[in-house]
Amino acid sequence: MSLTCIDGFSGAGGLSLGLSKAGFDLLYSFDIDKCSIETQLLNEKYFSHSIQELDIREFDPFEIMNRLEIKKGELSLFAGGPPCQGFSIQRIGSDEDDRNNFVFVFIQKMIALSPKFFLLENVPGLNGKRGKKILEDALSHAEIHGYFIHKKILNAQDYNVPQRRKRIIIVGEKKSSDEIKFSYPIPTDKPITVRETIGHLPAPPKTGKDHIDIRHHRSDKLSDLNLKRIKYVKEGQGMAYLPEHLLANCHKAGADKIGHRNVYGRMKWDDVAPTITARFDSFTRGMFGHPDQNRTISLREGALLQTFPSDFDFIGNKVDIARQIGNAVPVNLALAVGKQIIKALR
């Protein structure tokens, strides 16, 4: 049985990699981000399918079916994670965000392909105040066109990802009978820790350059003030533990009033990491300090915490690479969900 897949909004390839490890035959993936596409093309060891830089609004399902020589309804899975920043609970501003429209566009393109399953991954805020109406409209459209909708928030730490990361995982199942075949993966018994994931790595150079033997194992040199801050906080502590003279002026009202208690923080060795964001390379943005070294985690360490393979390569400058890593679907989360979709297909 051929288990074919197209990945839209593929980014650096976390979802693609997990789905291929689960057993899917990737036929095609696309994303609007040039660096992400170059990253996928660079990793020939992991990707041999057709990869293209493309805006989903320009994606033509009928042209791609002709190109791949498949008919409507033959594709096993259409997957993707539309940009999530428009739904983030941390975002300030209007709910009118152009990126919100991509969810409905994704469903429209999916319906044109009419795959046996679709997979949509996003932040939990997609089902919250900012995104609920958009999501309900999109999923109602899918239901009208014959899909049963599964919707659940999963925490990546329950599926062999050493990271606390909640995401809404929506699976659409084409109705062929009254029998529902898909079920979500069962959580694992024991989370994987930061120590198990990055504890074996040597310290990166203090110059901010790559380790001589480990690609992307580098982290920024801290400012004098941030060096004082990271030396003060202990493993698992953040901004709330800093004395007043080390606090930024905007934080002096206290964590209880302003929140953000986890900025200027360190990870804990024997716990999972916090959510790896697009700015995990910055000590000021979260609990991204190394558990005991006076530095932020490196790009390679962030990639490992997202369960990318240790030899997976990235294209771009430091900010580009951190963004690709932080925006990716953790490989092992994609693997766990992919296995369940394959089980249902078979």
C-alpha positions as CSV (number, residue, x, y, z in Angstrom):
1,M,0.0,0.0,0.0
2,S,1.5,3.4,-1.1
3,L,1.4,5.9,1.8
4,T,1.8,9.2,0.0
5,C,2.1,12.7,1.6
6,I,2.4,16.3,0.7
7,D,3.6,18.8,3.3
8,G,2.5,22.4,3.0
9,F,4.1,25.1,5.3
10,S,7.0,22.6,5.6
11,G,9.5,25.0,7.2
12,A,12.9,23.4,7.8
13,G,11.3,19.9,7.6
14,G,10.5,18.8,11.2
15,L,7.0,17.6,10.2
16,S,8.2,16.1,6.9
17,L,11.0,14.2,8.7
18,G,8.7,12.8,11.4
19,L,6.2,11.7,8.8
20,S,8.8,10.0,6.6
21,K,10.2,8.2,9.7
22,A,6.7,7.0,10.4
23,G,6.5,5.4,7.0
24,F,5.0,8.0,4.6
25,D,6.4,8.5,1.1
26,L,6.9,12.2,0.8
27,L,6.0,13.3,-2.7
28,Y,6.3,17.1,-2.4
29,S,6.7,19.9,0.2
30,F,6.6,23.6,0.0
31,D,7.1,26.7,2.1
32,I,7.3,30.5,1.4
33,D,10.5,30.8,3.5
34,K,13.7,30.7,1.3
35,C,16.1,29.7,4.1
36,S,13.8,26.8,5.1
37,I,13.6,25.5,1.6
38,E,17.4,25.7,1.2
39,T,17.8,23.8,4.5
40,Q,15.6,21.0,3.2
41,L,17.4,20.9,-0.1
42,L,20.8,20.7,1.8
43,N,19.7,17.6,3.7
44,E,19.8,15.1,0.9
45,K,20.4,12.3,3.4
46,Y,16.8,12.8,4.7
47,F,14.9,14.4,1.8
48,S,14.8,13.1,-1.8
49,H,11.3,14.4,-2.8
50,S,10.4,17.5,-4.7
51,I,10.8,20.7,-2.6
52,Q,9.7,24.2,-3.7
53,E,9.7,27.7,-2.4
54,L,6.0,28.6,-2.7
55,D,3.2,30.6,-1.1
56,I,0.3,28.4,-0.3
57,R,-2.0,30.9,-2.1
58,E,-0.1,30.1,-5.3
59,F,-0.2,26.3,-4.7
60,D,-2.3,24.7,-7.4
61,P,-3.6,21.3,-6.3
62,F,-4.6,20.3,-9.9
63,E,-1.2,21.2,-11.3
64,I,0.6,19.2,-8.6
65,M,-1.6,16.2,-9.1
66,N,-0.8,16.2,-12.8
67,R,2.9,16.6,-12.0
68,L,3.0,13.8,-9.5
69,E,0.7,11.6,-11.6
70,I,-1.9,11.1,-8.9
71,K,-5.7,11.5,-9.1
72,K,-8.0,13.4,-6.8
73,G,-8.6,11.3,-3.7
74,E,-5.5,9.1,-4.1
75,L,-3.2,11.1,-1.8
76,S,-2.9,9.5,1.7
77,L,-2.1,12.7,3.7
78,F,-2.0,16.4,3.2
79,A,-0.2,17.9,6.2
80,G,0.9,21.4,7.4
81,G,1.3,23.9,10.1
82,P,0.1,27.3,9.0
83,P,1.9,30.3,10.6
84,C,0.9,30.5,14.2
85,Q,1.9,34.0,15.3
86,G,-1.5,35.4,14.5
87,F,-3.0,33.2,17.1
88,S,-0.4,33.5,19.8
89,I,-1.7,34.4,23.2
90,Q,1.5,36.4,23.7
91,R,0.9,38.6,20.7
92,I,-0.4,42.1,21.2
93,G,-2.5,43.8,18.6
94,S,-5.5,43.4,16.4
95,D,-7.0,40.0,15.8
96,E,-7.1,40.9,12.1
97,D,-3.9,39.2,11.0
98,D,-3.3,38.1,7.4
99,R,-1.6,34.9,8.6
100,N,-5.0,33.8,10.1
101,N,-6.4,33.4,6.6
102,F,-3.9,30.6,5.8
103,V,-5.9,28.1,7.9
104,F,-8.9,28.4,5.6
105,V,-6.6,28.4,2.5
106,F,-5.0,25.2,3.7
107,I,-8.4,23.6,4.0
108,Q,-9.5,24.8,0.6
109,K,-6.4,23.4,-1.0
110,M,-6.9,20.1,0.9
111,I,-10.4,19.7,-0.3
112,A,-9.2,20.1,-3.9
113,L,-6.8,17.3,-3.3
114,S,-9.4,15.2,-1.4
115,P,-6.8,13.1,0.5
116,K,-7.7,10.2,2.7
117,F,-6.4,12.2,5.8
118,F,-5.2,15.7,6.5
119,L,-3.1,16.9,9.5
120,L,-3.1,20.4,10.8
121,E,-0.7,21.5,13.6
122,N,-0.8,24.8,15.4
123,V,-0.6,26.6,18.7
124,P,-3.4,26.0,21.2
125,G,-4.5,29.7,20.6
126,L,-5.9,28.6,17.3
127,N,-8.8,27.1,19.3
128,G,-8.9,30.2,21.6
129,K,-10.3,33.7,21.4
130,R,-8.2,34.8,18.5
131,G,-8.6,31.8,16.3
132,K,-11.8,29.9,17.3
133,K,-14.2,31.4,14.7
134,I,-11.6,31.0,11.9
135,L,-11.0,27.4,12.9
136,E,-14.6,26.5,13.2
137,D,-15.4,27.9,9.8
138,A,-12.5,26.0,8.2
139,L,-13.3,22.7,9.9
140,S,-17.0,23.0,9.1
141,H,-16.0,23.4,5.4
142,A,-14.0,20.2,5.7
143,E,-16.9,18.4,7.4
144,I,-19.3,19.4,4.6
145,H,-16.8,17.9,2.1
146,G,-16.9,14.5,3.9
147,Y,-14.3,14.6,6.7
148,F,-14.6,13.5,10.3
149,I,-12.6,15.9,12.5
150,H,-10.4,14.8,15.4
151,K,-9.1,17.7,17.5
152,K,-6.9,17.5,20.6
153,I,-4.1,19.4,22.3
154,L,-1.0,17.3,22.7
155,N,2.1,18.1,24.8
156,A,5.3,17.1,23.0
157,Q,6.9,16.0,26.2
158,D,4.5,13.0,26.2
159,Y,5.9,11.7,22.9
160,N,9.6,11.4,23.3
161,V,10.3,15.1,22.9
162,P,12.5,16.6,25.7
163,Q,10.4,19.8,25.7
164,R,7.2,21.2,27.2
165,R,5.4,22.2,24.1
166,K,1.6,22.1,23.7
167,R,0.1,22.1,20.2
168,I,-3.3,21.5,18.8
169,I,-3.2,18.5,16.5
170,I,-6.2,18.3,14.1
171,V,-6.6,15.2,12.0
172,G,-9.3,15.0,9.3
173,E,-10.4,11.6,8.3
174,K,-12.2,11.1,5.0
175,K,-15.5,9.3,5.7
176,S,-15.7,5.9,3.9
177,S,-18.0,4.3,6.4
178,D,-19.4,5.0,9.9
179,E,-16.3,3.4,11.4
180,I,-13.8,5.9,12.9
181,K,-10.3,4.5,12.4
182,F,-7.9,7.2,13.7
183,S,-7.0,7.6,17.4
184,Y,-4.3,9.8,19.0
185,P,-1.0,8.3,20.2
186,I,-0.8,7.0,23.7
187,P,1.6,9.1,25.9
188,T,4.9,7.5,26.8
189,D,5.7,6.6,30.4
190,K,8.7,8.8,31.1
191,P,9.7,12.2,29.7
192,I,13.2,12.6,28.2
193,T,15.3,15.2,30.1
194,V,17.5,18.0,29.0
195,R,20.5,16.1,30.5
196,E,19.7,13.0,28.4
197,T,19.5,15.2,25.2
198,I,22.3,17.7,25.5
199,G,24.3,16.7,28.5
200,H,27.0,14.9,26.4
201,L,27.9,18.0,24.4
202,P,31.1,19.9,25.3
203,A,31.0,23.6,25.9
204,P,31.0,25.6,22.6
205,P,33.8,28.2,22.0
206,K,33.5,31.4,24.0
207,T,34.1,33.4,20.7
208,G,30.5,32.7,19.5
209,K,31.8,30.6,16.6
210,D,30.9,27.0,15.8
211,H,32.5,24.2,17.8
212,I,35.3,22.7,15.6
213,D,33.7,19.3,15.5
214,I,30.0,20.1,16.0
215,R,28.1,22.0,13.3
216,H,25.9,24.8,14.7
217,H,27.1,24.3,18.3
218,R,27.6,28.0,19.0
219,S,25.9,30.6,21.3
220,D,26.1,34.3,21.6
221,K,28.6,36.1,23.8
222,L,26.5,37.7,26.6
223,S,26.7,41.4,27.5
224,D,28.3,42.2,30.8
225,L,24.9,42.8,32.4
226,N,23.4,39.6,31.1
227,L,26.6,37.7,32.2
228,K,25.9,39.0,35.8
229,R,22.3,37.9,35.5
230,I,23.0,34.4,34.3
231,K,25.7,34.0,37.0
232,Y,23.2,35.0,39.7
233,V,20.3,32.6,38.7
234,K,20.6,28.9,39.5
235,E,19.3,25.9,37.5
236,G,15.6,26.2,36.9
237,Q,15.4,29.9,38.1
238,G,14.4,33.0,36.1
239,M,13.8,36.7,36.4
240,A,11.7,36.4,39.6
241,Y,14.9,35.4,41.4
242,L,17.1,38.4,40.3
243,P,17.8,41.2,42.8
244,E,16.4,44.6,41.9
245,H,19.8,46.0,40.7
246,L,19.9,43.3,38.0
247,L,16.3,43.7,36.8
248,A,15.5,45.6,33.6
249,N,13.4,48.7,34.4
250,C,10.3,47.2,32.8
251,H,10.6,44.2,35.2
252,K,11.0,46.1,38.5
253,A,7.2,45.9,39.2
254,G,7.7,42.2,39.8
255,A,6.9,39.0,38.1
256,D,3.5,38.7,39.9
257,K,2.3,41.9,38.2
258,I,3.9,41.8,34.8
259,G,4.4,38.0,34.2
260,H,7.5,37.1,32.2
261,R,8.9,35.3,35.2
262,N,10.8,32.9,33.0
263,V,12.9,35.4,31.1
264,Y,16.6,35.5,32.0
265,G,16.2,31.8,33.1
266,R,18.1,28.6,33.1
267,M,16.9,25.2,32.1
268,K,16.9,22.3,34.6
269,W,19.0,19.2,33.8
270,D,16.6,16.6,35.0
271,D,13.4,18.1,33.5
272,V,12.2,18.7,30.0
273,A,13.1,22.0,28.4
274,P,10.6,24.9,28.1
275,T,9.0,25.5,24.7
276,I,11.8,26.2,22.1
277,T,10.7,29.4,20.4
278,A,12.0,31.2,17.3
279,R,14.2,33.3,19.7
280,F,15.6,30.5,21.9
281,D,19.1,31.8,21.1
282,S,18.5,34.8,23.4
283,F,18.9,34.7,27.1
284,T,16.5,37.6,27.5
285,R,13.6,35.7,25.8
286,G,12.9,32.8,28.2
287,M,14.4,29.9,30.1
288,F,17.0,29.4,27.5
289,G,20.1,29.6,29.7
290,H,22.2,26.4,29.9
291,P,21.6,24.6,33.2
292,D,25.1,25.2,34.6
293,Q,27.3,27.0,31.9
294,N,27.1,30.8,31.7
295,R,25.6,31.0,28.3
296,T,22.4,30.4,26.3
297,I,21.9,27.0,24.8
298,S,23.5,26.6,21.3
299,L,21.7,26.3,18.0
300,R,22.6,22.6,17.9
301,E,21.2,22.1,21.4
302,G,18.0,23.7,20.4
303,A,17.8,21.5,17.3
304,L,18.3,18.4,19.5
305,L,15.6,19.5,21.9
306,Q,13.3,19.7,18.9
307,T,14.5,16.1,18.1
308,F,16.2,16.9,14.8
309,P,19.0,14.4,14.0
310,S,22.4,15.4,15.3
311,D,23.7,15.7,11.7
312,F,20.8,17.8,10.4
313,D,22.2,20.9,8.8
314,F,20.6,24.4,8.5
315,I,21.1,27.3,6.1
316,G,21.2,31.0,7.2
317,N,22.6,33.3,9.8
318,K,22.1,32.7,13.6
319,V,18.7,34.4,13.7
320,D,17.5,32.5,10.6
321,I,18.6,29.2,12.0
322,A,17.0,29.8,15.4
323,R,13.8,30.8,13.7
324,Q,13.7,27.6,11.6
325,I,14.4,25.4,14.6
326,G,11.9,27.2,16.9
327,N,9.1,27.2,14.3
328,A,9.5,23.5,13.5
329,V,7.2,20.7,14.5
330,P,9.2,18.5,16.8
331,V,10.3,15.5,14.7
332,N,9.2,12.9,17.3
333,L,5.8,14.5,17.8
334,A,5.2,14.2,14.0
335,L,6.5,10.6,14.1
336,A,4.0,9.6,16.9
337,V,1.0,11.2,15.1
338,G,2.2,9.9,11.7
339,K,2.3,6.3,13.0
340,Q,-1.3,6.6,14.2
341,I,-2.5,7.9,10.8
342,I,-0.7,5.1,9.0
343,K,-2.3,2.6,11.4
344,A,-5.7,4.0,10.5
345,L,-4.9,3.9,6.7
346,R,-3.9,0.3,7.0
